[in-house]
Amino acid sequence: MTPVWTSLVETEPVDPDRLAAIGWTSRTGIITPHAILENYRRTPRGTIMFGTRRLQAAPSALGAHEPDRAVVADLVQGFHERFPSLGYVAPQRAWGGWVAMTPFLPVVGEAAKNVFYAVSCNGHGLSQSPSIGTLLADRLAGDEIHDDLRAIWRPRPPYMPSFALGATALKAG
């Protein structure tokens, strides 16, 4: 597991008519499915919040941290490239936080009889976590392993995954 800093930016309020003109009429978020993940979400305040693009590795010790100006500038540039008709919209504030990242895609399995686990539902794996959780719950309830779950299923490991690695374990009965 590696701690990384991710930054977010929030814009000034955006005219709803301008958003309607580009077809963004709901508050449904937008996530890009490529290696440089971007996410955009309309807020109840009429602003747009966006982030990711560039993660920063942790220094030797975690602690208070401010978003890097170059990272914020890159986020704003990405926002304006993605939504050129909103080029007039200025950033209002930026912030961020530490998240744990693992170097692999999600893995699930049964650590011991009726003790199931899921690890690495982060990064691109985060979007898979609701589906993985549902399939694990079905398995926990006694169903056979679903084919979609079988693709990331691992046989019993010789040891229980560490909860420090962000594992979620479910115990039946």
VOPAGU-2260 file (C-alpha; in pm, 1 decimal, decimal comma):
REM VOPAGU-2260
SITE   aa  ch    i         X         Y         Z
SITE  MET   A    0       0,0       0,0       0,0
SITE  THR   A    1     126,1     347,6     -85,6
SITE  PRO   A    2     -16,8     671,1      51,8
SITE  VAL   A    3     -76,9     925,3    -223,5
SITE  TRP   A    4    -217,0    1277,3    -219,1
SITE  THR   A    5    -507,0    1354,5    -447,5
SITE  SER   A    6    -626,3    1708,6    -512,8
SITE  LEU   A    7    -968,9    1849,8    -591,0
SITE  VAL   A    8   -1076,3    2185,2    -729,7
SITE  GLU   A    9   -1411,3    2362,1    -705,3
SITE  THR   A   10   -1516,3    2632,8    -949,0
SITE  GLU   A   11   -1712,5    2947,0    -898,5
SITE  PRO   A   12   -2088,1    2904,3    -958,9
SITE  VAL   A   13   -2169,9    2813,5   -1319,5
SITE  ASP   A   14   -2473,3    2946,0   -1506,0
SITE  PRO   A   15   -2716,2    2648,9   -1538,2
SITE  ASP   A   16   -2805,2    2762,3   -1890,8
SITE  ARG   A   17   -2439,4    2721,1   -1993,9
SITE  LEU   A   18   -2441,0    2367,3   -1854,8
SITE  ALA   A   19   -2768,9    2290,0   -2033,0
SITE  ALA   A   20   -2612,4    2414,7   -2357,4
SITE  ILE   A   21   -2344,7    2142,2   -2334,1
SITE  GLY   A   22   -2602,7    1879,0   -2234,6
SITE  TRP   A   23   -2510,3    1850,1   -1865,9
SITE  THR   A   24   -2860,8    1886,1   -1726,8
SITE  SER   A   25   -2841,0    1645,6   -1430,4
SITE  ARG   A   26   -2608,2    1631,4   -1131,7
SITE  THR   A   27   -2471,4    1295,4   -1248,8
SITE  GLY   A   28   -2094,1    1290,5   -1225,0
SITE  ILE   A   29   -1857,6    1225,7   -1514,6
SITE  ILE   A   30   -1552,4    1000,5   -1495,7
SITE  THR   A   31   -1312,3     947,8   -1784,1
SITE  PRO   A   32   -1210,7     584,4   -1842,6
SITE  HIS   A   33    -847,3     632,5   -1942,5
SITE  ALA   A   34    -513,3     614,0   -1763,8
SITE  ILE   A   35    -527,7     980,2   -1657,6
SITE  LEU   A   36    -850,0     949,5   -1462,0
SITE  GLU   A   37   -1058,2    1266,4   -1440,3
SITE  ASN   A   38   -1378,8    1314,8   -1245,2
SITE  TYR   A   39   -1629,0    1600,9   -1258,0
SITE  ARG   A   40   -1935,1    1656,2   -1042,7
SITE  ARG   A   41   -2191,0    1934,1   -1013,2
SITE  THR   A   42   -2253,4    2045,4    -656,0
SITE  PRO   A   43   -2576,0    2166,1    -492,9
SITE  ARG   A   44   -2413,5    2515,1    -480,2
SITE  GLY   A   45   -2408,6    2536,1    -860,4
SITE  THR   A   46   -2033,1    2483,4    -881,8
SITE  ILE   A   47   -1833,6    2204,4   -1044,5
SITE  MET   A   48   -1589,3    1995,5    -843,3
SITE  PHE   A   49   -1317,0    1797,7   -1020,7
SITE  GLY   A   50   -1000,1    1610,9    -947,6
SITE  THR   A   51    -749,7    1327,7    -988,3
SITE  ARG   A   52    -532,4    1351,8   -1306,5
SITE  ARG   A   53    -204,7    1362,8   -1108,7
SITE  LEU   A   54    -142,6    1183,5    -779,8
SITE  GLN   A   55     152,0    1279,8    -562,9
SITE  ALA   A   56     357,2    1023,9    -371,9
SITE  ALA   A   57     391,4    1074,3       0,1
SITE  PRO   A   58     707,1    1226,2     144,7
SITE  SER   A   59     881,1    1034,2     421,6
SITE  ALA   A   60     609,2    1129,0     672,2
SITE  LEU   A   61     240,9    1196,1     621,0
SITE  GLY   A   62      93,2    1510,5     763,7
SITE  ALA   A   63     -57,9    1841,4     671,4
SITE  HIS   A   64     -28,5    1906,4     302,1
SITE  GLU   A   65    -148,6    2170,5      59,5
SITE  PRO   A   66    -235,6    2104,0    -303,5
SITE  ASP   A   67      61,2    2165,2    -530,8
SITE  ARG   A   68       2,6    2470,6    -752,1
SITE  ALA   A   69     123,6    2285,5   -1062,1
SITE  VAL   A   70    -122,7    2001,6    -993,9
SITE  VAL   A   71    -409,1    2248,5    -944,6
SITE  ALA   A   72    -311,2    2428,7   -1266,8
SITE  ASP   A   73    -312,0    2093,1   -1449,2
SITE  LEU   A   74    -658,0    2010,6   -1309,7
SITE  VAL   A   75    -794,1    2348,0   -1420,8
SITE  GLN   A   76    -634,0    2310,2   -1765,1
SITE  GLY   A   77    -792,0    1962,4   -1797,8
SITE  PHE   A   78   -1131,8    2105,5   -1698,1
SITE  HIS   A   79   -1108,1    2378,6   -1961,9
SITE  GLU   A   80    -992,2    2130,0   -2228,0
SITE  ARG   A   81   -1278,2    1892,1   -2144,9
SITE  PHE   A   82   -1536,4    2176,6   -2137,6
SITE  PRO   A   83   -1406,5    2450,4   -2371,7
SITE  SER   A   84   -1733,3    2645,1   -2359,8
SITE  LEU   A   85   -1679,2    2684,4   -1984,1
SITE  GLY   A   86   -1335,0    2839,9   -2031,8
SITE  TYR   A   87   -1452,4    3152,6   -1852,0
SITE  VAL   A   88   -1523,9    2956,5   -1529,4
SITE  ALA   A   89   -1255,6    3020,6   -1268,3
SITE  PRO   A   90   -1143,1    2793,4    -987,8
SITE  GLN   A   91   -1265,8    2903,4    -646,0
SITE  ARG   A   92   -1074,1    2673,8    -411,8
SITE  ALA   A   93    -855,8    2362,9    -403,3
SITE  TRP   A   94    -793,8    2099,4    -138,2
SITE  GLY   A   95    -694,3    1736,2    -115,1
SITE  GLY   A   96    -622,3    1440,3     104,8
SITE  TRP   A   97    -423,5    1124,3     152,4
SITE  VAL   A   98    -560,7     801,1       5,2
SITE  ALA   A   99    -417,5     450,0       8,2
SITE  MET   A  100    -331,3     294,0    -326,6
SITE  THR   A  101    -230,3     -62,5    -396,0
SITE  PRO   A  102     -32,2    -165,3    -703,2
SITE  PHE   A  103    -283,0    -417,3    -834,4
SITE  LEU   A  104    -646,3    -457,4    -938,8
SITE  PRO   A  105    -911,2    -592,3    -699,3
SITE  VAL   A  106    -869,3    -943,1    -562,5
SITE  VAL   A  107   -1132,0   -1138,1    -367,9
SITE  GLY   A  108   -1139,3   -1473,2    -199,7
SITE  GLU   A  109   -1217,8   -1678,9     106,8
SITE  ALA   A  110    -948,2   -1643,7     372,4
SITE  ALA   A  111   -1101,0   -1911,0     597,0
SITE  LYS   A  112   -1430,5   -2096,1     602,5
SITE  ASN   A  113   -1702,0   -1830,6     555,0
SITE  VAL   A  114   -1455,3   -1540,1     587,5
SITE  PHE   A  115   -1446,5   -1352,6     255,1
SITE  TYR   A  116   -1222,3   -1061,9     161,6
SITE  ALA   A  117   -1182,9    -793,8    -103,2
SITE  VAL   A  118    -863,8    -590,7    -140,7
SITE  SER   A  119    -746,2    -322,0    -381,1
SITE  CYS   A  120   -1080,1    -160,5    -468,0
SITE  ASN   A  121    -901,5     168,1    -533,3
SITE  GLY   A  122    -803,7     370,5    -836,5
SITE  HIS   A  123    -979,7     216,1   -1137,4
SITE  GLY   A  124   -1089,3     -70,3    -908,9
SITE  LEU   A  125   -1301,8     169,3    -703,1
SITE  SER   A  126   -1574,4     172,8    -965,0
SITE  GLN   A  127   -1588,4    -207,1    -944,2
SITE  SER   A  128   -1641,8    -218,7    -567,0
SITE  PRO   A  129   -2026,8    -200,0    -564,1
SITE  SER   A  130   -2048,2    -492,1    -806,0
SITE  ILE   A  131   -1780,8    -688,3    -620,3
SITE  GLY   A  132   -1959,4    -626,0    -290,2
SITE  THR   A  133   -2290,7    -747,7    -431,7
SITE  LEU   A  134   -2133,0   -1061,8    -576,5
SITE  LEU   A  135   -1949,4   -1131,7    -249,6
SITE  ALA   A  136   -2274,7   -1085,2     -56,8
SITE  ASP   A  137   -2442,9   -1338,5    -285,5
SITE  ARG   A  138   -2157,3   -1582,1    -220,9
SITE  LEU   A  139   -2181,3   -1512,7     152,6
SITE  ALA   A  140   -2551,9   -1597,5     135,0
SITE  GLY   A  141   -2462,0   -1939,2      -6,1
SITE  ASP   A  142   -2476,7   -1887,7    -381,6
SITE  GLU   A  143   -2215,1   -2038,0    -610,7
SITE  ILE   A  144   -1931,9   -1806,7    -718,8
SITE  HIS   A  145   -2058,4   -1588,6   -1004,8
SITE  ASP   A  146   -1850,2   -1601,3   -1325,5
SITE  ASP   A  147   -1768,3   -1228,4   -1294,1
SITE  LEU   A  148   -1634,4   -1286,3    -941,8
SITE  ARG   A  149   -1442,9   -1597,5   -1047,9
SITE  ALA   A  150   -1219,4   -1378,7   -1270,0
SITE  ILE   A  151   -1067,6   -1206,4    -963,2
SITE  TRP   A  152   -1112,4   -1491,0    -711,5
SITE  ARG   A  153    -802,1   -1627,8    -543,7
SITE  PRO   A  154    -779,5   -1958,9    -359,8
SITE  ARG   A  155    -731,5   -1947,6      14,2
SITE  PRO   A  156    -408,7   -1763,4      91,2
SITE  PRO   A  157    -166,2   -1915,0     342,7
SITE  TYR   A  158    -235,9   -1612,2     563,5
SITE  MET   A  159    -522,6   -1366,0     616,4
SITE  PRO   A  160    -485,7   -1040,6     419,6
SITE  SER   A  161    -378,7    -756,5     647,0
SITE  PHE   A  162    -654,7    -514,5     738,1
SITE  ALA   A  163    -388,6    -244,9     713,4
SITE  LEU   A  164    -394,9    -308,6     338,4
SITE  GLY   A  165    -750,0    -186,6     317,3
SITE  ALA   A  166    -911,9    -530,5     318,9
SITE  THR   A  167   -1279,1    -568,0     388,2
SITE  ALA   A  168   -1366,5    -905,0     538,4
SITE  LEU   A  169   -1714,1   -1050,6     567,4
SITE  LYS   A  170   -1792,4   -1343,2     796,2
SITE  ALA   A  171   -2095,5   -1560,9     739,1
SITE  GLY   A  172   -2325,7   -1669,6    1023,8
